[in-house]
Amino acid sequence: MSEEVILAFLFTLFAGLATGIGSILAFFTKTTNTKFLSFSLGFSAGVMIYVSMIEIFVKAQDSLIGELGKVGGSWLTVGSFFGGIFLIALIDRFVPKQSNPHELKKVEEMKDTGKFVNNPDLLKMGTFTALAIGIHNFPEGIATFTATLQNPEIGFAIAVAIAIHNIPEGIAVSVPIYYATNDKKKAFKLSFLSGLSEPVGAVLAFLILMPFLNDVMFGVIFASVAGIMVFISLDELLPAAKKYDEAHTSIYGLVGGMALMAVSLLLFI
């Protein structure tokens, strides 16, 4: 196994396990720093949007045009981009509304858990939230893995951006389960396991996609990854950031993420 593949797995594992970090923070933090959370989620969205539209989409287009010509390559790039959006939107569509990971929780909601113990509805909601996050994280794992294989700098940026938004998702799993069971270990375990779907996605990408990874396949996957990242940013990260927004903090984070990504890419020219 090459160093690039090992690095891709490590980045994906790092991004996925950030849900566990969110769970730990929920247990040891008294209040949610909403301003920091809003900025961080906006920052994550800025990184994803910029790298998707400026770097990933362009690389996919160059690869496909080089193989299929300008007309065919351009059409397939755009089709793959919207295909990625359709895929992640379809996954999102079938997630039960009550357990949708977009409905983030605050640390404060873990107070007075005793009166909710043995509540089957809360336990069910927390379990479904863990499953929903696992489903959402699966294509993110493929995205991080394939991006790292092509360009480790881009892969690292995507891994960090995903890790940032996985932290509040970890809280979203922990809160209802801890409410229902008053069991920190169980809440942490389900939160931790929900993040493991990202490295599982990377493993499947390695086993299924790697043998067929020519220039055309790479272009299609990369364009689809760009679509997935843009959809996650617009549908998940920015709405969540605005939920906790204070004086345009989320937009400052968005611009900051774009600016940092732009500078980092310029440094590697």
C-alpha positions as CSV (number, residue, x, y, z in Angstrom):
1,M,0.0,0.0,0.0
2,S,1.5,3.4,-1.1
3,E,2.1,6.3,1.2
4,E,-0.6,8.3,-0.6
5,V,-3.2,5.7,0.2
6,I,-2.2,5.4,3.9
7,L,-2.3,9.2,4.2
8,A,-5.8,9.3,2.5
9,F,-7.0,6.7,5.1
10,L,-5.5,8.7,8.0
11,F,-7.2,12.0,6.8
12,T,-10.5,10.2,6.5
13,L,-10.2,8.6,9.9
14,F,-9.3,12.0,11.5
15,A,-12.4,13.6,9.9
16,G,-14.8,10.9,10.9
17,L,-13.7,10.5,14.5
18,A,-14.3,14.2,15.1
19,T,-17.9,13.2,16.1
20,G,-16.3,11.6,19.1
21,I,-14.7,15.0,20.0
22,G,-18.1,16.6,19.9
23,S,-19.5,13.9,22.2
24,I,-16.6,14.5,24.7
25,L,-17.1,18.3,24.5
26,A,-20.8,17.8,25.4
27,F,-19.8,16.0,28.6
28,F,-17.1,18.4,29.8
29,T,-18.3,21.8,28.6
30,K,-21.0,23.7,30.6
31,T,-22.1,26.0,27.8
32,T,-21.9,26.2,24.0
33,N,-19.8,29.0,22.6
34,T,-22.3,29.9,19.9
35,K,-20.1,32.7,18.4
36,F,-17.2,30.3,17.9
37,L,-19.5,27.5,16.7
38,S,-21.1,29.9,14.1
39,F,-17.7,31.1,12.9
40,S,-16.3,27.5,12.7
41,L,-19.2,26.2,10.7
42,G,-19.0,29.2,8.3
43,F,-15.3,28.7,8.0
44,S,-15.8,25.0,7.2
45,A,-18.3,26.0,4.5
46,G,-16.0,28.5,3.0
47,V,-13.2,26.0,2.7
48,M,-15.4,23.4,1.1
49,I,-17.1,25.8,-1.4
50,Y,-13.8,27.5,-2.5
51,V,-11.9,24.3,-2.9
52,S,-14.8,22.6,-4.7
53,M,-15.4,25.4,-7.3
54,I,-11.9,26.7,-7.7
55,E,-9.8,23.5,-7.5
56,I,-11.7,20.2,-7.6
57,F,-14.2,21.1,-10.3
58,V,-11.4,22.6,-12.5
59,K,-9.2,19.5,-12.1
60,A,-12.1,17.2,-12.9
61,Q,-12.9,19.3,-16.0
62,D,-9.3,19.3,-17.2
63,S,-9.1,15.5,-16.8
64,L,-12.3,14.8,-18.6
65,I,-11.6,17.3,-21.5
66,G,-8.2,15.7,-21.9
67,E,-9.8,12.3,-22.4
68,L,-13.1,13.1,-24.1
69,G,-12.6,16.5,-25.8
70,K,-13.9,19.9,-24.9
71,V,-17.6,19.3,-25.6
72,G,-17.9,15.8,-24.1
73,G,-15.6,16.5,-21.2
74,S,-17.4,19.7,-20.3
75,W,-20.8,18.1,-20.4
76,L,-19.7,15.1,-18.3
77,T,-18.0,17.3,-15.7
78,V,-21.2,19.3,-15.2
79,G,-23.3,16.2,-15.2
80,S,-21.1,14.5,-12.6
81,F,-21.2,17.7,-10.5
82,F,-25.0,17.8,-10.3
83,G,-25.0,14.0,-10.0
84,G,-23.0,14.4,-6.7
85,I,-25.6,17.0,-5.6
86,F,-28.4,14.6,-6.5
87,L,-26.8,11.7,-4.6
88,I,-26.3,13.6,-1.3
89,A,-29.7,15.2,-1.7
90,L,-31.3,11.8,-2.1
91,I,-29.6,10.5,1.0
92,D,-30.8,13.6,2.9
93,R,-34.3,13.1,1.6
94,F,-34.6,9.7,3.1
95,V,-33.3,10.6,6.5
96,P,-36.2,10.9,9.0
97,K,-36.9,14.5,9.8
98,Q,-36.9,14.0,13.6
99,S,-33.4,12.5,13.4
100,N,-31.9,14.8,10.8
101,P,-28.3,15.7,11.8
102,H,-29.0,19.3,10.6
103,E,-31.0,19.8,13.8
104,L,-27.9,20.4,16.0
105,K,-28.1,20.4,19.7
106,K,-26.5,22.6,22.4
107,V,-24.4,21.5,25.3
108,E,-26.9,23.2,27.6
109,E,-29.6,20.7,26.6
110,M,-27.8,18.0,28.6
111,K,-28.8,19.6,31.9
112,D,-31.4,17.9,34.1
113,T,-31.2,14.6,32.3
114,G,-32.6,12.6,35.1
115,K,-36.3,13.4,34.3
116,F,-35.8,12.0,30.8
117,V,-34.2,8.7,31.8
118,N,-35.8,5.6,30.2
119,N,-37.6,7.8,27.6
120,P,-37.8,5.4,24.6
121,D,-38.6,8.2,22.1
122,L,-35.4,10.1,23.0
123,L,-33.3,7.0,22.8
124,K,-34.9,6.2,19.4
125,M,-34.2,9.7,18.2
126,G,-30.6,9.6,19.3
127,T,-30.0,6.2,17.7
128,F,-31.6,7.4,14.4
129,T,-29.5,10.5,14.5
130,A,-26.4,8.4,14.8
131,L,-27.6,6.3,11.8
132,A,-28.4,9.5,9.8
133,I,-25.0,11.0,10.5
134,G,-23.4,7.7,9.5
135,I,-25.2,7.8,6.2
136,H,-24.3,11.4,5.6
137,N,-20.6,10.8,6.4
138,F,-20.2,7.9,4.0
139,P,-19.9,10.0,0.8
140,E,-17.8,12.5,2.8
141,G,-15.3,9.6,3.4
142,I,-15.1,8.9,-0.3
143,A,-14.6,12.6,-1.0
144,T,-11.8,13.0,1.5
145,F,-10.1,9.8,0.3
146,T,-10.2,10.5,-3.4
147,A,-9.2,14.1,-3.0
148,T,-6.2,13.2,-0.9
149,L,-5.0,10.7,-3.5
150,Q,-5.1,13.4,-6.1
151,N,-3.7,16.2,-4.0
152,P,-2.8,15.7,-0.3
153,E,-3.1,19.5,0.4
154,I,-6.7,19.6,-0.9
155,G,-7.4,16.3,1.0
156,F,-6.2,17.8,4.2
157,A,-8.2,20.9,3.8
158,I,-11.4,18.9,3.1
159,A,-10.6,16.6,6.1
160,V,-10.3,19.6,8.5
161,A,-13.5,21.2,7.1
162,I,-15.4,18.0,7.6
163,A,-14.0,17.4,11.0
164,I,-15.1,20.9,12.1
165,H,-18.7,20.2,11.1
166,N,-18.6,16.7,12.5
167,I,-18.0,18.1,16.1
168,P,-21.5,19.5,16.5
169,E,-22.9,16.4,14.9
170,G,-21.3,14.4,17.7
171,I,-23.1,16.6,20.2
172,A,-26.4,16.0,18.2
173,V,-26.0,12.2,18.8
174,S,-24.9,12.5,22.5
175,V,-27.6,14.9,23.7
176,P,-30.7,12.7,23.2
177,I,-29.0,9.4,24.1
178,Y,-27.6,10.9,27.3
179,Y,-31.0,12.4,28.0
180,A,-32.7,9.0,27.7
181,T,-30.1,6.8,29.4
182,N,-28.0,9.0,31.6
183,D,-25.1,6.9,30.3
184,K,-22.1,8.8,29.0
185,K,-20.4,5.7,27.7
186,K,-23.3,4.7,25.5
187,A,-23.8,8.2,24.2
188,F,-20.1,8.4,23.4
189,K,-20.0,5.0,21.7
190,L,-22.9,5.7,19.3
191,S,-21.4,9.1,18.5
192,F,-18.0,7.5,17.9
193,L,-19.5,4.8,15.7
194,S,-21.4,7.3,13.6
195,G,-18.2,8.9,12.5
196,L,-16.6,5.5,11.5
197,S,-18.7,5.5,8.3
198,E,-16.3,7.9,6.8
199,P,-13.3,5.6,6.9
200,V,-15.6,2.8,5.8
201,G,-16.4,4.9,2.8
202,A,-12.7,5.3,2.2
203,V,-12.2,1.5,2.4
204,L,-15.0,0.8,-0.1
205,A,-13.5,3.5,-2.4
206,F,-10.2,1.8,-2.2
207,L,-11.6,-1.7,-2.8
208,I,-14.2,-0.8,-5.5
209,L,-13.0,2.3,-7.2
210,M,-9.2,2.1,-7.1
211,P,-8.9,-0.8,-9.7
212,F,-10.9,1.4,-12.2
213,L,-9.3,4.7,-11.4
214,N,-8.3,6.0,-14.9
215,D,-8.5,9.6,-16.0
216,V,-12.2,9.5,-16.9
217,M,-13.2,7.7,-13.7
218,F,-11.1,10.2,-11.7
219,G,-12.7,13.2,-13.4
220,V,-16.2,11.8,-12.8
221,I,-15.5,11.1,-9.1
222,F,-13.8,14.4,-8.5
223,A,-16.6,16.4,-10.1
224,S,-19.2,14.5,-8.0
225,V,-17.1,15.2,-4.9
226,A,-17.3,18.9,-5.7
227,G,-21.1,18.7,-6.0
228,I,-21.3,16.8,-2.7
229,M,-19.1,19.4,-0.9
230,V,-21.1,22.3,-2.2
231,F,-24.4,20.8,-1.2
232,I,-23.2,20.0,2.3
233,S,-22.0,23.6,2.6
234,L,-25.2,25.2,1.5
235,D,-27.7,22.7,3.0
236,E,-26.0,21.8,6.3
237,L,-23.1,24.1,7.3
238,L,-24.4,27.6,6.5
239,P,-27.9,27.0,7.9
240,A,-26.4,25.6,11.1
241,A,-23.9,28.5,11.3
242,K,-26.7,31.1,10.8
243,K,-28.7,29.3,13.6
244,Y,-26.0,30.4,16.1
245,D,-25.1,33.6,14.3
246,E,-24.1,36.8,16.1
247,A,-23.5,39.9,14.0
248,H,-22.6,38.2,10.7
249,T,-20.1,35.9,12.4
250,S,-21.0,33.0,10.1
251,I,-20.3,35.1,7.0
252,Y,-16.9,36.3,8.4
253,G,-16.1,32.6,9.0
254,L,-17.2,31.8,5.4
255,V,-14.9,34.5,3.9
256,G,-12.1,33.5,6.3
257,G,-12.3,29.9,5.2
258,M,-12.3,30.9,1.5
259,A,-9.3,33.3,2.0
260,L,-7.3,30.7,3.9
261,M,-8.0,28.1,1.3
262,A,-7.0,30.5,-1.5
263,V,-3.7,31.4,0.2
264,S,-2.8,27.8,0.9
265,L,-3.4,26.9,-2.7
266,L,-1.3,29.8,-3.9
267,L,1.6,28.7,-1.7
268,F,1.7,25.3,-3.5
269,I,1.9,26.8,-7.0
